[in-house]
Amino acid sequence: MSETVVNTVLGPIAPEEMGITLPHEHLCFGYPGWEGDATVAPLDPEAVVTAGTEVLEGLKQFGVGTYVDATTNDCGRQPEILREVSRRTGVHIVCSTGYYYEGEGAPVYWKFRSTLGDIRGELYELFHREVTEGIRDTGIRAGVIKVGSSKGEITDYERILFETAARVQAETGVPIITHTQEGTMGAEQAHLLIDAGADPARIQIGHMSDNLDVDAQIEVLEQGVFVAWDRMGLQGIVGCPMDEQRYDVLAELIEKGYANQLLLSHDFIISWLGRPLKLPEPLLPLLANWNPAHLFNGVIPALRERGVTEEQIRTMTEDNPRRLFGGR
């Protein structure tokens, strides 16, 4: 049965209640292994809640109504913390189920289990239960399924996750959001998900802001999926181009008529789990605009300068997220 509601951490809402939406962000995130450093850097839930509350309260001035937390099961997902931040701010928060791409995720558990038998049924049980019943004993239902692939390939492990996500999406209607490494394999991800039974209208191919090849963008868009330019402000590192380069390509796609399939976000991490990051000085200027307000302070003004209309901006920031969750 297809979902007609959005699963948020405070319960279901209608897609029409979402408002302006950031479709790929992280209230907190930790690379697998952060838990093993807890003696030195334990999780401080109240500190994470406080930081998240401050950021989301600031976003309300721009009209943000919904924040999609794309943190997967293996990267420090904290549904209870998300729920508390939503309670304090009134911003709708969507929690994910799923697993990160093989290279930076935690595949060992599932790879070991795969030596004993087919893991597809077990992964299906996990994703389906977290979408329909809730995560652990929290009662919080996942509102998206997050999966990812490697640079230039979809590994056998990742393929199983994609196929399982497609099966659960086909049964529940909950959207799938993806991680592409440096904007590669977007078309292949879309093909795989659709061939496995997923509805293209409820697929968001992620991190395509890292790919400046217009033809590659169109190859993805022509499959009827949504494409997320969701690393805005993250530039000059981890394969990310500079925003000034991105704006011209994004404006070209909009001019070509694809505004109704584009979504905008940052992939920003408010709180890193584990030890605080010590960024080298040369990186600081590159990351100066990497924050969830950059869409409103930097991206949208730059698009306006390139002729993008207010209607097109509203389509990308409000209408498209509603359609992703509600169906077209």
PyMOL commands that set and color helices and strands:
alter all, ss='L'
color gray80, all
select helices_A, chain A and resi 15-17+34-37+45-62+79-89+108-114+120-132+156-172+181-183+186-195+200-202+208-210+214-221+243-255+259-261+281-283+294-305+310-326
alter helices_A, ss='H'
color red, helices_A
select strands_A, chain A and resi 6-8+11-13+20-29+64-69+92-94+96-98+144-148+176-179+203-205+226-229+262-264+269-272
alter strands_A, ss='S'
color yellow, strands_A
deselect
rebuild
show_as cartoon
